[in-house]
Amino acid sequence: MKMVYVTKYCRGVFTDPMLTRCETIMAEVCDKFGATLTESNGKFVDVHLLIHYPPTVQLSTLVSSLNGVSARYLRQEFPEHIRTYLWGNHFWSPSYFVASAGGVSLSIIAKCITNQTRRDPLGSLRPERASTRIGFLGGDAGGGDWDRATICAAIHTEAVAQQKRV
């Protein structure tokens, strides 16, 4: 499943160390549910995840845990930085995007996540992989007529649209 979380008010909170820590936190949460965080990356306002979870896990419970646990740890570990962008106990927008990977190969979705852009400490954008876990996804199994750019654009557009509805 592909997930996109957006920070509250679309504020550019994330730094590279925060994105790396967020990935670690979310991988730990997934492990507790018997799920696998296959790929993750993000930009300064959002985090993109590719998660494989067993059918016994309720999606809403997994989403709530990822949301709550990551927000709590990130606020504890980066309090001063986060306070300059967000106030109160807010971190994530109440909206998020979830899509099943049916009809699109996992490698295409993983490439979409991998090709997200991170901001370097000086504020400029640069492409960077968040992890090297893409290797075990295997080849394209399916995929249809959708190219990577179309999938990335559709996912991002829907996530932004959901954010604006709140």
C-alpha positions in Angstrom: 0.0 0.0 0.0 1.2 3.5 -0.8 0.7 6.1 2.0 1.4 9.9 2.0 1.3 11.9 5.2 1.4 15.7 5.0 2.5 18.0 7.8 -0.1 20.3 9.4 -0.8 23.4 7.4 1.6 22.1 4.7 4.5 23.7 6.7 8.0 22.8 5.6 9.1 21.2 8.8 11.3 18.3 7.7 15.1 18.3 7.6 17.1 15.4 6.3 17.9 14.1 9.8 14.2 14.3 10.7 13.2 12.4 7.6 15.7 9.7 8.4 14.4 9.4 12.0 10.8 9.4 10.8 11.6 6.4 8.6 13.2 4.6 11.5 10.2 5.3 13.8 7.7 4.2 11.1 9.7 1.0 10.4 9.5 0.1 14.1 5.8 0.8 14.2 5.3 -1.4 11.2 7.3 -4.2 12.7 5.1 -4.2 15.8 2.1 -4.8 13.5 3.8 -7.5 11.5 4.0 -5.1 8.5 7.0 -4.2 6.5 8.1 -0.7 5.5 9.4 -1.5 2.1 10.3 2.0 0.9 10.1 5.5 2.3 11.2 9.0 1.4 9.8 12.5 1.7 10.2 16.2 1.1 10.0 19.1 3.6 6.2 18.9 3.8 5.3 15.2 3.3 6.4 11.6 3.8 5.7 8.8 1.2 5.6 5.2 2.4 5.3 1.8 0.7 4.0 -0.7 3.3 3.2 -4.3 3.0 0.9 -5.4 5.8 -0.9 -8.7 6.6 -4.7 -8.9 6.0 -5.2 -9.4 9.8 -4.1 -5.8 10.4 -6.8 -3.1 10.4 -5.6 -0.3 8.1 -7.1 2.4 10.3 -5.2 1.1 13.4 -1.9 1.0 11.5 -2.5 4.5 10.1 -3.4 5.9 13.5 -0.3 4.3 15.1 2.1 5.5 12.4 0.6 9.0 12.8 0.6 9.2 16.6 3.9 7.5 17.4 5.9 9.3 14.7 4.5 12.7 15.8 5.2 12.1 19.4 8.8 11.0 18.9 9.6 13.7 16.4 8.2 16.4 18.7 10.3 14.9 21.6 13.5 14.7 19.6 13.3 17.9 17.6 11.2 20.2 19.8 12.8 23.6 19.0 12.9 23.1 15.3 9.3 21.9 15.1 8.1 24.8 17.3 9.3 27.3 14.7 6.9 25.8 12.1 4.0 24.3 14.1 2.3 25.2 17.3 0.2 23.3 19.8 0.5 19.5 19.7 0.0 19.4 15.9 2.3 17.6 13.6 0.5 15.7 10.8 -2.5 17.0 8.9 -5.6 15.0 9.8 -5.7 14.0 6.1 -3.6 11.3 4.6 -3.5 9.4 1.3 -3.7 5.6 1.1 -3.8 3.6 -2.2 -3.5 -0.1 -2.8 -0.8 -1.2 -5.2 -3.2 -3.3 -7.2 -2.8 -2.8 -11.0 0.6 -1.0 -10.6 3.8 -2.8 -10.0 5.5 -2.4 -6.7 8.7 -1.4 -8.3 7.1 1.6 -10.0 5.6 2.8 -6.7 8.9 2.3 -5.0 10.7 4.3 -7.7 8.1 7.1 -7.2 8.9 7.1 -3.5 12.6 6.9 -4.1 12.5 9.9 -6.5 11.0 12.3 -4.0 13.2 15.2 -3.2 14.9 16.1 0.1 16.0 19.5 1.2 19.7 19.9 2.2 20.7 21.9 5.2 21.1 25.0 3.1 17.5 24.8 1.9 18.0 23.8 -1.7 16.3 20.7 -3.0 18.2 17.6 -4.1 17.2 14.0 -5.0 18.3 11.5 -2.4 17.3 7.9 -1.6 16.1 7.4 1.9 17.0 3.7 2.0 18.4 0.9 -0.1 15.5 -1.5 0.5 14.2 -1.2 -3.1 16.4 -4.1 -4.2 14.2 -6.9 -2.9 11.1 -5.7 -4.6 11.9 -7.7 -7.7 11.0 -6.9 -11.3 7.9 -5.4 -12.6 4.9 -7.7 -12.0 2.2 -6.0 -13.9 2.0 -2.3 -14.2 -0.3 -1.6 -17.0 0.0 1.6 -19.1 0.8 3.9 -16.2 4.3 5.4 -16.3 6.1 6.5 -13.1 5.5 10.2 -13.7 1.8 9.7 -14.1 1.6 7.7 -10.9 3.6 10.1 -8.8 1.6 13.1 -10.1 -1.7 11.3 -9.3 -0.6 10.3 -5.8 0.7 13.8 -5.0 -2.3 15.6 -6.5 -4.7 13.5 -4.4 -2.7 14.0 -1.2 -2.7 17.8 -1.8 -6.4 17.7 -2.6 -7.1 15.9 0.6 -5.0 18.4 2.5 -7.0 21.3 1.1 -10.4 19.7 2.0 -9.5 19.9 5.7 
